[in-house]
Amino acid sequence: KMTASKRVIIDKARKVVSIRENLLRELLAEFGATFLLVFLGTCNVAQFVLTQHKVNSWVSVQLGWGLIITFCIYTATRTSGAHMNPAISFMIYTFGHLTLKKFLLYSLMQMIGAFVGSAAMYAYY
């Protein structure tokens, strides 16, 4: 059980590290979700390829991708909608639910997140 003094400390820390600007939170959510998608997804496939198909099978790769996509959507859906792809952001822009500024910024953060995710996978393997 949490004591009152611990709760006060946690509340103070939360105020210090919280991001108040909504757009910045959305951009970080898109970056993070895209990073996780590319990093975890490509690690899933790399594990399959580099072990020469001995550790897992195609079914586990497909199941892994499905779980990874689900996990990444859950991480950012409440913040930014979890587009994780400039094509999805463009579609939402054409439907009129996203401004041009947000579309361009989301796409930029998604590309940066994908690049950093692939670079992290390369460094890991």
Buried (B, 14 or more C-beta within 10 A) or exposed (E): EEEEEEEEEEEEEEEEEEEEEEEEBBBBBBBBBBBBBBBBBBBBEBBBEEEEEEEBEEEEBEEBBEEBBEEBBEBBEEBBBBBBBBEBBBBBBEEEEBEEEBBBBBBBBBBBBBEBBBEBBEEEE
